[in-house]
Amino acid sequence: MNDDFYIIIPSRIGSTRLKNKPLIDINGESLIQRVFKNALNISPNTFVATDSELIAKNLQIITSNVIMTANEHISGTDRVHEAATKLNLNEQTLILNLQGDEPFIPNDLISQMKNNFYSLSCDIVTASNPLKSKEDIHNPSCVMVEVDENNYAKQFLRTGSLNNPMRHIGIYGYSLKTLNQLVSLKPTENEIKLKLEQLRFLENDFSIYVSNYIDDIPDGIDTADDVLKAKSYLLDI
Protein backbone atom coordinates (compact mmCIF):
# COMPACT_ATOMS: atom_id res chain seq x y z
CA MET A 1 0.00 0.00 0.00
CA ASN A 2 1.25 3.51 -0.80
CA ASP A 3 2.78 5.68 1.88
CA ASP A 4 0.92 8.86 0.87
CA PHE A 5 -1.40 8.88 3.86
CA TYR A 6 -1.12 8.92 7.63
CA ILE A 7 -2.90 6.96 10.35
CA ILE A 8 -3.22 8.88 13.61
CA ILE A 9 -4.65 7.10 16.65
CA PRO A 10 -6.06 9.38 19.38
CA SER A 11 -5.75 7.80 22.81
CA ARG A 12 -6.63 9.09 26.25
CA ILE A 13 -6.52 7.45 29.66
CA GLY A 14 -9.84 8.74 31.01
CA SER A 15 -12.35 6.24 29.64
CA THR A 16 -15.56 6.20 31.68
CA ARG A 17 -16.61 2.64 30.84
CA LEU A 18 -13.30 0.82 31.26
CA LYS A 19 -10.69 2.24 33.62
CA ASN A 20 -7.34 2.87 31.87
CA LYS A 21 -8.76 1.20 28.77
CA PRO A 22 -5.75 1.73 26.45
CA LEU A 23 -3.55 -0.15 28.93
CA ILE A 24 -5.83 -3.16 29.40
CA ASP A 25 -3.91 -6.38 28.79
CA ILE A 26 -5.20 -8.47 25.89
CA ASN A 27 -3.27 -11.73 25.77
CA GLY A 28 0.10 -10.21 26.63
CA GLU A 29 -0.14 -6.83 24.90
CA SER A 30 -1.96 -3.65 25.85
CA LEU A 31 -4.94 -2.55 23.80
CA ILE A 32 -3.13 0.53 22.45
CA GLN A 33 -0.11 -1.58 21.49
CA ARG A 34 -2.36 -3.91 19.50
CA VAL A 35 -4.14 -1.02 17.77
CA PHE A 36 -0.81 0.59 16.86
CA LYS A 37 0.84 -2.62 15.60
CA ASN A 38 -2.17 -3.53 13.48
CA ALA A 39 -2.21 -0.03 11.94
CA LEU A 40 1.55 -0.14 11.37
CA ASN A 41 1.00 -3.17 9.14
CA ILE A 42 -1.20 -0.92 7.01
CA SER A 43 1.00 2.19 6.88
CA PRO A 44 4.48 3.02 8.19
CA ASN A 45 3.14 6.54 8.77
CA THR A 46 1.25 5.51 11.91
CA PHE A 47 1.29 7.63 15.07
CA VAL A 48 -0.46 7.68 18.44
CA ALA A 49 -1.65 11.06 19.72
CA THR A 50 -2.05 11.16 23.48
CA ASP A 51 -1.93 13.42 26.52
CA SER A 52 -1.04 10.53 28.83
CA GLU A 53 2.49 9.82 30.01
CA LEU A 54 1.29 6.33 30.99
CA ILE A 55 0.21 5.58 27.42
CA ALA A 56 3.43 7.06 26.01
CA LYS A 57 5.52 4.95 28.39
CA ASN A 58 3.56 1.82 27.47
CA LEU A 59 4.21 2.43 23.78
CA GLN A 60 7.93 3.14 24.22
CA ILE A 61 8.44 -0.61 24.31
CA ILE A 62 7.51 -0.90 20.64
CA THR A 63 7.71 2.55 18.99
CA SER A 64 8.77 6.18 19.18
CA ASN A 65 5.83 7.26 16.99
CA VAL A 66 4.01 8.98 19.84
CA ILE A 67 2.93 12.62 19.75
CA MET A 68 2.11 14.29 23.05
CA THR A 69 -0.94 16.52 22.86
CA ALA A 70 -2.82 18.91 25.13
CA ASN A 71 -5.14 17.45 27.76
CA GLU A 72 -8.13 19.73 27.17
CA HIS A 73 -9.28 18.26 23.84
CA ILE A 74 -12.98 17.41 23.82
CA SER A 75 -12.77 14.85 21.01
CA GLY A 76 -10.41 12.52 19.22
CA THR A 77 -10.70 14.71 16.14
CA ASP A 78 -9.20 17.67 17.99
CA ARG A 79 -6.36 15.49 19.25
CA VAL A 80 -5.66 14.16 15.75
CA HIS A 81 -5.60 17.72 14.44
CA GLU A 82 -2.94 18.79 16.93
CA ALA A 83 -0.84 15.75 16.04
CA ALA A 84 -1.21 16.39 12.30
CA THR A 85 -0.15 20.00 12.82
CA LYS A 86 2.92 18.91 14.75
CA LEU A 87 3.80 16.52 11.91
CA ASN A 88 3.74 19.49 9.48
CA LEU A 89 1.59 17.62 6.98
CA ASN A 90 0.52 19.11 3.68
CA GLU A 91 -3.11 20.34 3.57
CA GLN A 92 -3.98 17.74 0.93
CA THR A 93 -2.58 14.80 2.92
CA LEU A 94 -5.12 12.07 3.62
CA ILE A 95 -5.35 11.43 7.36
CA LEU A 96 -7.06 8.36 8.78
CA ASN A 97 -8.32 8.86 12.31
CA LEU A 98 -8.36 5.37 13.80
CA GLN A 99 -10.02 5.02 17.18
CA GLY A 100 -7.77 3.67 19.92
CA ASP A 101 -10.18 0.86 20.78
CA GLU A 102 -10.26 -0.76 17.30
CA PRO A 103 -7.44 -3.37 17.28
CA PHE A 104 -8.72 -5.52 14.41
CA ILE A 105 -9.28 -3.18 11.45
CA PRO A 106 -8.52 -5.17 8.25
CA ASN A 107 -5.89 -3.93 5.81
CA ASP A 108 -8.25 -4.26 2.86
CA LEU A 109 -10.84 -2.05 4.55
CA ILE A 110 -8.26 0.75 4.74
CA SER A 111 -7.44 0.21 1.07
CA GLN A 112 -11.15 0.33 0.22
CA MET A 113 -11.64 3.57 2.18
CA LYS A 114 -8.60 5.15 0.59
CA ASN A 115 -9.81 4.27 -2.91
CA ASN A 116 -13.28 5.60 -2.15
CA PHE A 117 -11.89 8.87 -0.82
CA TYR A 118 -9.85 9.56 -3.95
CA SER A 119 -12.41 8.32 -6.49
CA LEU A 120 -15.58 9.88 -5.07
CA SER A 121 -16.70 13.35 -4.15
CA CYS A 122 -16.78 13.48 -0.37
CA ASP A 123 -15.37 15.51 2.50
CA ILE A 124 -15.00 12.55 4.82
CA VAL A 125 -14.88 8.79 4.39
CA THR A 126 -15.82 6.32 7.13
CA ALA A 127 -16.82 2.65 7.25
CA SER A 128 -19.68 0.30 8.08
CA ASN A 129 -20.25 -3.39 8.58
CA PRO A 130 -23.46 -5.46 8.72
CA LEU A 131 -25.08 -5.70 12.13
CA LYS A 132 -24.30 -9.03 13.76
CA SER A 133 -27.69 -9.50 15.41
CA LYS A 134 -30.96 -7.74 16.17
CA GLU A 135 -29.65 -7.11 19.67
CA ASP A 136 -27.12 -4.65 18.24
CA ILE A 137 -29.98 -2.23 17.59
CA HIS A 138 -30.49 -1.89 21.33
CA ASN A 139 -26.80 -1.92 22.29
CA PRO A 140 -25.50 1.64 22.97
CA SER A 141 -21.95 0.43 22.39
CA CYS A 142 -22.88 -0.39 18.78
CA VAL A 143 -23.17 2.86 16.85
CA MET A 144 -25.42 2.53 13.80
CA VAL A 145 -25.38 4.46 10.55
CA GLU A 146 -28.08 4.99 7.94
CA VAL A 147 -27.01 5.81 4.37
CA ASP A 148 -28.74 7.13 1.26
CA GLU A 149 -28.92 5.37 -2.11
CA ASN A 150 -25.33 6.44 -2.89
CA ASN A 151 -23.90 5.32 0.45
CA TYR A 152 -23.55 8.79 1.95
CA ALA A 153 -24.36 9.00 5.67
CA LYS A 154 -27.79 10.33 6.63
CA GLN A 155 -27.84 9.64 10.37
CA PHE A 156 -25.89 8.06 13.23
CA LEU A 157 -27.49 6.63 16.39
CA ARG A 158 -26.51 4.49 19.38
CA THR A 159 -30.00 3.00 19.83
CA GLY A 160 -33.28 3.60 18.05
CA SER A 161 -34.86 3.21 14.65
CA LEU A 162 -33.03 3.69 11.35
CA ASN A 163 -33.80 2.46 7.83
CA ASN A 164 -31.54 -0.50 6.98
CA PRO A 165 -29.00 0.33 9.69
CA MET A 166 -25.39 -0.75 9.45
CA ARG A 167 -22.81 -1.01 12.21
CA HIS A 168 -20.54 2.03 12.13
CA ILE A 169 -16.79 1.37 12.33
CA GLY A 170 -14.75 3.96 14.24
CA ILE A 171 -12.40 5.22 11.57
CA TYR A 172 -12.51 8.45 9.51
CA GLY A 173 -10.51 9.75 6.58
CA TYR A 174 -10.17 13.39 5.53
CA SER A 175 -7.63 15.80 4.17
CA LEU A 176 -5.83 18.07 6.61
CA LYS A 177 -7.61 20.97 4.88
CA THR A 178 -11.00 19.50 5.83
CA LEU A 179 -9.77 18.62 9.31
CA ASN A 180 -8.80 22.26 9.84
CA GLN A 181 -12.42 23.19 9.11
CA LEU A 182 -13.92 20.47 11.30
CA VAL A 183 -12.05 21.48 14.45
CA SER A 184 -13.20 25.10 14.04
CA LEU A 185 -16.85 24.01 14.43
CA LYS A 186 -18.63 24.15 17.76
CA PRO A 187 -20.08 20.88 19.11
CA THR A 188 -23.75 20.52 18.25
CA GLU A 189 -26.55 19.71 20.66
CA ASN A 190 -27.02 16.23 19.21
CA GLU A 191 -23.28 15.51 19.31
CA ILE A 192 -23.18 16.34 23.01
CA LYS A 193 -26.37 14.45 23.79
CA LEU A 194 -25.43 11.25 21.96
CA LYS A 195 -21.64 11.53 22.35
CA LEU A 196 -21.18 11.13 18.58
CA GLU A 197 -18.84 13.72 17.12
CA GLN A 198 -19.68 12.67 13.56
CA LEU A 199 -23.05 14.37 14.04
CA ARG A 200 -21.17 17.69 14.16
CA PHE A 201 -19.89 16.97 10.66
CA LEU A 202 -23.29 15.97 9.27
CA GLU A 203 -25.12 18.89 10.85
CA ASN A 204 -22.64 21.31 9.32
CA ASP A 205 -23.21 19.85 5.83
CA PHE A 206 -19.97 17.91 5.40
CA SER A 207 -20.51 14.90 3.15
CA ILE A 208 -19.57 11.54 4.68
CA TYR A 209 -19.15 8.57 2.36
CA VAL A 210 -19.61 5.21 4.10
CA SER A 211 -17.45 2.36 2.79
CA ASN A 212 -19.44 -0.80 3.43
CA TYR A 213 -17.18 -3.72 4.38
CA ILE A 214 -18.97 -7.05 4.02
CA ASP A 215 -16.52 -9.39 5.77
CA ASP A 216 -16.54 -9.73 9.54
CA ILE A 217 -14.72 -7.25 11.77
CA PRO A 218 -14.36 -8.18 15.45
CA ASP A 219 -15.90 -5.70 17.86
CA GLY A 220 -13.93 -2.75 19.15
CA ILE A 221 -13.17 -2.66 22.86
CA ASP A 222 -15.79 -0.73 24.80
CA THR A 223 -16.82 -3.03 27.67
CA ALA A 224 -15.39 -5.78 29.85
CA ASP A 225 -17.30 -8.28 27.72
CA ASP A 226 -15.55 -6.93 24.61
CA VAL A 227 -12.20 -7.61 26.27
CA LEU A 228 -13.16 -11.25 26.84
CA LYS A 229 -14.35 -11.58 23.24
CA ALA A 230 -11.07 -10.11 21.95
CA LYS A 231 -9.01 -12.53 24.02
CA SER A 232 -11.06 -15.45 22.73
CA TYR A 233 -10.79 -14.21 19.13
CA LEU A 234 -6.99 -14.00 19.33
CA LEU A 235 -6.79 -17.56 20.63
CA ASP A 236 -8.78 -18.78 17.64
CA ILE A 237 -6.81 -17.12 14.84
MARFI-498777 format. One record per residue (C-alpha): chain; x, y, z. Coordinates in pm, 1 decimal, always signed. Example, Ala and Ser with C-alpha at 12.3 -4.5 7.8 and 13.67 -1.06 7.14 Angstrom:
2
<mol:A c1:+1230.0 c2:-450.0 c3:+780.0>
<mol:A c1:+1367.0 c2:-106.0 c3:+714.0>
//
This chain:
237
<mol:A c1:+0.0 c2:+0.0 c3:+0.0>
<mol:A c1:+124.8 c2:+350.7 c3:-80.1>
<mol:A c1:+277.8 c2:+568.3 c3:+187.6>
<mol:A c1:+92.0 c2:+885.9 c3:+87.4>
<mol:A c1:-140.3 c2:+888.0 c3:+385.7>
<mol:A c1:-112.0 c2:+891.7 c3:+763.4>
<mol:A c1:-289.7 c2:+696.5 c3:+1035.3>
<mol:A c1:-322.5 c2:+888.0 c3:+1360.7>
<mol:A c1:-464.8 c2:+709.7 c3:+1665.0>
<mol:A c1:-605.6 c2:+937.7 c3:+1937.5>
<mol:A c1:-575.1 c2:+780.1 c3:+2280.5>
<mol:A c1:-663.2 c2:+909.4 c3:+2625.5>
<mol:A c1:-651.5 c2:+744.9 c3:+2965.6>
<mol:A c1:-984.1 c2:+874.2 c3:+3101.0>
<mol:A c1:-1234.9 c2:+624.2 c3:+2963.9>
<mol:A c1:-1555.5 c2:+619.8 c3:+3168.3>
<mol:A c1:-1661.0 c2:+264.1 c3:+3083.5>
<mol:A c1:-1329.7 c2:+82.1 c3:+3125.9>
<mol:A c1:-1068.9 c2:+223.8 c3:+3362.0>
<mol:A c1:-734.1 c2:+286.7 c3:+3186.9>
<mol:A c1:-876.4 c2:+120.1 c3:+2876.5>
<mol:A c1:-575.3 c2:+173.4 c3:+2645.0>
<mol:A c1:-355.1 c2:-14.9 c3:+2893.2>
<mol:A c1:-583.2 c2:-315.8 c3:+2939.5>
<mol:A c1:-391.3 c2:-638.4 c3:+2878.7>
<mol:A c1:-520.3 c2:-846.8 c3:+2589.3>
<mol:A c1:-327.5 c2:-1172.8 c3:+2576.6>
<mol:A c1:+9.7 c2:-1020.9 c3:+2662.9>
<mol:A c1:-14.4 c2:-682.9 c3:+2489.8>
<mol:A c1:-196.1 c2:-365.4 c3:+2585.2>
<mol:A c1:-493.7 c2:-255.3 c3:+2380.2>
<mol:A c1:-313.4 c2:+52.6 c3:+2245.4>
<mol:A c1:-10.8 c2:-157.9 c3:+2148.8>
<mol:A c1:-236.1 c2:-390.9 c3:+1950.3>
<mol:A c1:-413.7 c2:-102.4 c3:+1777.1>
<mol:A c1:-81.1 c2:+58.8 c3:+1686.2>
<mol:A c1:+83.5 c2:-261.8 c3:+1560.2>
<mol:A c1:-217.0 c2:-352.9 c3:+1347.5>
<mol:A c1:-221.0 c2:-3.2 c3:+1194.4>
<mol:A c1:+155.5 c2:-13.5 c3:+1137.1>
<mol:A c1:+99.7 c2:-317.0 c3:+914.2>
<mol:A c1:-120.1 c2:-92.2 c3:+700.7>
<mol:A c1:+99.5 c2:+219.1 c3:+688.5>
<mol:A c1:+447.9 c2:+302.3 c3:+819.4>
<mol:A c1:+314.3 c2:+653.9 c3:+877.2>
<mol:A c1:+124.6 c2:+551.2 c3:+1190.5>
<mol:A c1:+129.2 c2:+762.6 c3:+1507.2>
<mol:A c1:-46.1 c2:+768.1 c3:+1844.2>
<mol:A c1:-164.7 c2:+1106.1 c3:+1972.1>
<mol:A c1:-205.1 c2:+1115.9 c3:+2348.0>
<mol:A c1:-193.0 c2:+1342.5 c3:+2651.7>
<mol:A c1:-104.3 c2:+1053.5 c3:+2883.4>
<mol:A c1:+248.8 c2:+982.1 c3:+3000.7>
<mol:A c1:+128.6 c2:+632.7 c3:+3098.8>
<mol:A c1:+21.0 c2:+558.4 c3:+2742.1>
<mol:A c1:+342.7 c2:+705.7 c3:+2600.9>
<mol:A c1:+552.2 c2:+494.9 c3:+2838.6>
<mol:A c1:+356.2 c2:+181.6 c3:+2747.3>
<mol:A c1:+421.1 c2:+242.6 c3:+2378.4>
<mol:A c1:+793.2 c2:+314.4 c3:+2422.0>
<mol:A c1:+843.7 c2:-61.1 c3:+2431.0>
<mol:A c1:+750.5 c2:-89.8 c3:+2063.6>
<mol:A c1:+770.6 c2:+255.0 c3:+1899.3>
<mol:A c1:+877.1 c2:+618.0 c3:+1917.7>
<mol:A c1:+582.5 c2:+725.6 c3:+1699.2>
<mol:A c1:+401.3 c2:+898.5 c3:+1984.0>
<mol:A c1:+293.1 c2:+1262.0 c3:+1975.2>
<mol:A c1:+211.1 c2:+1428.5 c3:+2305.4>
<mol:A c1:-94.4 c2:+1652.5 c3:+2285.8>
<mol:A c1:-282.4 c2:+1890.9 c3:+2513.4>
<mol:A c1:-514.1 c2:+1745.0 c3:+2776.0>
<mol:A c1:-813.5 c2:+1972.8 c3:+2716.9>
<mol:A c1:-928.3 c2:+1825.9 c3:+2384.2>
<mol:A c1:-1298.4 c2:+1741.2 c3:+2381.9>
<mol:A c1:-1277.2 c2:+1485.0 c3:+2101.1>
<mol:A c1:-1041.0 c2:+1252.3 c3:+1922.0>
<mol:A c1:-1069.7 c2:+1471.4 c3:+1613.5>
<mol:A c1:-919.7 c2:+1767.5 c3:+1798.7>
<mol:A c1:-636.4 c2:+1548.7 c3:+1924.8>
<mol:A c1:-566.0 c2:+1416.3 c3:+1575.4>
<mol:A c1:-560.3 c2:+1772.5 c3:+1443.9>
<mol:A c1:-294.4 c2:+1878.8 c3:+1693.2>
<mol:A c1:-83.6 c2:+1574.8 c3:+1603.9>
<mol:A c1:-121.2 c2:+1639.4 c3:+1229.6>
<mol:A c1:-15.2 c2:+2000.2 c3:+1282.0>
<mol:A c1:+292.4 c2:+1890.9 c3:+1475.1>
<mol:A c1:+379.7 c2:+1652.0 c3:+1190.7>
<mol:A c1:+374.3 c2:+1949.5 c3:+947.6>
<mol:A c1:+158.8 c2:+1761.8 c3:+698.2>
<mol:A c1:+52.3 c2:+1911.3 c3:+367.6>
<mol:A c1:-310.6 c2:+2033.6 c3:+356.7>
<mol:A c1:-398.3 c2:+1773.8 c3:+92.8>
<mol:A c1:-258.5 c2:+1479.9 c3:+291.7>
<mol:A c1:-511.7 c2:+1207.5 c3:+361.6>
<mol:A c1:-535.5 c2:+1143.4 c3:+735.7>
<mol:A c1:-705.7 c2:+836.1 c3:+878.0>
<mol:A c1:-832.3 c2:+886.3 c3:+1230.6>
<mol:A c1:-836.2 c2:+536.8 c3:+1379.7>
<mol:A c1:-1002.0 c2:+501.7 c3:+1717.9>
<mol:A c1:-776.5 c2:+366.6 c3:+1991.6>
<mol:A c1:-1017.8 c2:+86.1 c3:+2077.6>
<mol:A c1:-1026.0 c2:-76.3 c3:+1730.3>
<mol:A c1:-744.4 c2:-337.2 c3:+1728.0>
<mol:A c1:-872.1 c2:-552.4 c3:+1441.1>
<mol:A c1:-928.0 c2:-318.1 c3:+1144.8>
<mol:A c1:-852.2 c2:-516.9 c3:+824.7>
<mol:A c1:-588.6 c2:-393.1 c3:+580.8>
<mol:A c1:-825.0 c2:-426.4 c3:+286.2>
<mol:A c1:-1083.7 c2:-205.2 c3:+455.4>
<mol:A c1:-826.2 c2:+75.0 c3:+474.0>
<mol:A c1:-743.6 c2:+21.3 c3:+107.3>
<mol:A c1:-1114.6 c2:+33.0 c3:+22.1>
<mol:A c1:-1164.3 c2:+357.4 c3:+218.0>
<mol:A c1:-860.4 c2:+515.3 c3:+59.4>
<mol:A c1:-980.5 c2:+427.2 c3:-291.4>
<mol:A c1:-1328.3 c2:+559.8 c3:-215.4>
<mol:A c1:-1188.8 c2:+886.6 c3:-82.3>
<mol:A c1:-985.0 c2:+955.9 c3:-394.6>
<mol:A c1:-1240.7 c2:+832.3 c3:-649.3>
<mol:A c1:-1558.3 c2:+987.9 c3:-506.6>
<mol:A c1:-1669.8 c2:+1335.2 c3:-415.4>
<mol:A c1:-1678.2 c2:+1348.1 c3:-36.9>
<mol:A c1:-1537.3 c2:+1551.5 c3:+249.9>
<mol:A c1:-1499.9 c2:+1254.7 c3:+481.6>
<mol:A c1:-1487.9 c2:+879.0 c3:+439.2>
<mol:A c1:-1581.7 c2:+632.2 c3:+712.6>
<mol:A c1:-1682.2 c2:+264.6 c3:+724.6>
<mol:A c1:-1967.5 c2:+30.4 c3:+808.3>
<mol:A c1:-2025.0 c2:-339.1 c3:+857.7>
<mol:A c1:-2345.8 c2:-546.2 c3:+872.1>
<mol:A c1:-2508.5 c2:-570.4 c3:+1213.3>
<mol:A c1:-2430.2 c2:-903.1 c3:+1375.6>
<mol:A c1:-2768.6 c2:-950.1 c3:+1541.1>
<mol:A c1:-3096.5 c2:-773.6 c3:+1616.6>
<mol:A c1:-2964.7 c2:-711.0 c3:+1966.5>
<mol:A c1:-2711.7 c2:-465.2 c3:+1823.6>
<mol:A c1:-2997.7 c2:-222.7 c3:+1758.8>
<mol:A c1:-3048.6 c2:-189.3 c3:+2132.9>
<mol:A c1:-2680.2 c2:-191.6 c3:+2228.9>
<mol:A c1:-2550.2 c2:+164.0 c3:+2297.3>
<mol:A c1:-2194.6 c2:+42.9 c3:+2239.4>
<mol:A c1:-2287.5 c2:-39.5 c3:+1878.1>
<mol:A c1:-2316.9 c2:+286.1 c3:+1684.9>
<mol:A c1:-2542.2 c2:+253.2 c3:+1380.0>
<mol:A c1:-2538.3 c2:+446.3 c3:+1054.8>
<mol:A c1:-2808.1 c2:+498.6 c3:+793.5>
<mol:A c1:-2701.3 c2:+580.9 c3:+437.1>
<mol:A c1:-2873.6 c2:+713.1 c3:+126.4>
<mol:A c1:-2891.7 c2:+537.1 c3:-210.8>
<mol:A c1:-2533.1 c2:+644.4 c3:-289.5>
<mol:A c1:-2390.0 c2:+532.2 c3:+44.9>
<mol:A c1:-2354.7 c2:+878.9 c3:+195.5>
<mol:A c1:-2436.2 c2:+900.1 c3:+567.3>
<mol:A c1:-2779.1 c2:+1032.6 c3:+663.3>
<mol:A c1:-2784.2 c2:+963.5 c3:+1036.9>
<mol:A c1:-2589.4 c2:+805.8 c3:+1323.1>
<mol:A c1:-2749.4 c2:+663.2 c3:+1638.7>
<mol:A c1:-2651.3 c2:+449.5 c3:+1937.8>
<mol:A c1:-2999.5 c2:+300.1 c3:+1982.8>
<mol:A c1:-3327.8 c2:+360.0 c3:+1805.0>
<mol:A c1:-3486.4 c2:+321.2 c3:+1465.3>
<mol:A c1:-3303.3 c2:+369.0 c3:+1134.9>
<mol:A c1:-3380.2 c2:+246.4 c3:+783.3>
<mol:A c1:-3154.2 c2:-50.1 c3:+697.7>
<mol:A c1:-2900.3 c2:+33.2 c3:+969.1>
<mol:A c1:-2539.0 c2:-75.5 c3:+945.1>
<mol:A c1:-2281.0 c2:-101.3 c3:+1221.4>
<mol:A c1:-2054.2 c2:+202.7 c3:+1213.2>
<mol:A c1:-1679.3 c2:+136.9 c3:+1233.4>
<mol:A c1:-1475.3 c2:+395.6 c3:+1423.7>
<mol:A c1:-1240.5 c2:+522.0 c3:+1157.5>
<mol:A c1:-1250.9 c2:+844.7 c3:+951.1>
<mol:A c1:-1051.5 c2:+974.8 c3:+657.8>
<mol:A c1:-1017.1 c2:+1339.0 c3:+552.7>
<mol:A c1:-762.9 c2:+1579.7 c3:+417.3>
<mol:A c1:-583.3 c2:+1806.9 c3:+660.8>
<mol:A c1:-760.8 c2:+2097.0 c3:+487.9>
<mol:A c1:-1099.7 c2:+1950.1 c3:+582.6>
<mol:A c1:-977.0 c2:+1861.7 c3:+930.9>
<mol:A c1:-880.2 c2:+2226.4 c3:+983.7>
<mol:A c1:-1241.8 c2:+2318.6 c3:+911.3>
<mol:A c1:-1391.6 c2:+2047.2 c3:+1130.4>
<mol:A c1:-1205.1 c2:+2148.4 c3:+1444.6>
<mol:A c1:-1320.4 c2:+2509.6 c3:+1404.5>
<mol:A c1:-1684.6 c2:+2400.9 c3:+1442.6>
<mol:A c1:-1863.1 c2:+2415.0 c3:+1776.2>
<mol:A c1:-2008.0 c2:+2087.6 c3:+1910.9>
<mol:A c1:-2374.9 c2:+2052.0 c3:+1824.8>
<mol:A c1:-2654.6 c2:+1971.0 c3:+2066.1>
<mol:A c1:-2701.6 c2:+1622.5 c3:+1921.1>
<mol:A c1:-2328.4 c2:+1551.2 c3:+1931.0>
<mol:A c1:-2317.7 c2:+1634.1 c3:+2300.6>
<mol:A c1:-2637.4 c2:+1445.0 c3:+2379.0>
<mol:A c1:-2543.3 c2:+1125.0 c3:+2196.0>
<mol:A c1:-2164.3 c2:+1152.7 c3:+2234.6>
<mol:A c1:-2118.0 c2:+1112.6 c3:+1858.2>
<mol:A c1:-1883.9 c2:+1372.2 c3:+1711.8>
<mol:A c1:-1967.9 c2:+1266.5 c3:+1356.2>
<mol:A c1:-2305.2 c2:+1437.3 c3:+1404.1>
<mol:A c1:-2117.5 c2:+1769.3 c3:+1415.9>
<mol:A c1:-1989.3 c2:+1696.8 c3:+1066.4>
<mol:A c1:-2328.9 c2:+1597.5 c3:+927.5>
<mol:A c1:-2512.0 c2:+1888.9 c3:+1084.7>
<mol:A c1:-2264.3 c2:+2131.2 c3:+931.8>
<mol:A c1:-2320.9 c2:+1985.2 c3:+582.6>
<mol:A c1:-1996.9 c2:+1791.2 c3:+540.3>
<mol:A c1:-2050.6 c2:+1489.6 c3:+315.2>
<mol:A c1:-1956.6 c2:+1154.4 c3:+468.4>
<mol:A c1:-1914.6 c2:+857.1 c3:+236.1>
<mol:A c1:-1960.8 c2:+521.0 c3:+410.2>
<mol:A c1:-1745.5 c2:+235.8 c3:+278.6>
<mol:A c1:-1943.6 c2:-79.8 c3:+343.3>
<mol:A c1:-1718.4 c2:-372.0 c3:+437.9>
<mol:A c1:-1897.2 c2:-705.0 c3:+402.1>
<mol:A c1:-1651.9 c2:-939.2 c3:+576.9>
<mol:A c1:-1654.2 c2:-973.0 c3:+954.0>
<mol:A c1:-1472.4 c2:-725.3 c3:+1176.5>
<mol:A c1:-1436.4 c2:-818.2 c3:+1545.5>
<mol:A c1:-1590.2 c2:-570.1 c3:+1786.0>
<mol:A c1:-1393.2 c2:-275.4 c3:+1915.2>
<mol:A c1:-1316.5 c2:-266.2 c3:+2286.4>
<mol:A c1:-1578.7 c2:-73.4 c3:+2480.1>
<mol:A c1:-1682.4 c2:-302.6 c3:+2766.6>
<mol:A c1:-1539.2 c2:-578.0 c3:+2985.5>
<mol:A c1:-1730.2 c2:-828.2 c3:+2772.4>
<mol:A c1:-1555.5 c2:-692.8 c3:+2461.3>
<mol:A c1:-1219.8 c2:-761.0 c3:+2627.2>
<mol:A c1:-1315.8 c2:-1124.8 c3:+2684.2>
<mol:A c1:-1434.6 c2:-1158.0 c3:+2324.0>
<mol:A c1:-1106.8 c2:-1010.8 c3:+2194.9>
<mol:A c1:-900.6 c2:-1253.1 c3:+2402.4>
<mol:A c1:-1106.3 c2:-1545.4 c3:+2272.7>
<mol:A c1:-1079.3 c2:-1420.9 c3:+1913.0>
<mol:A c1:-699.3 c2:-1399.5 c3:+1933.4>
<mol:A c1:-679.1 c2:-1756.0 c3:+2062.8>
<mol:A c1:-878.2 c2:-1878.5 c3:+1763.9>
<mol:A c1:-681.0 c2:-1711.9 c3:+1483.8>
//
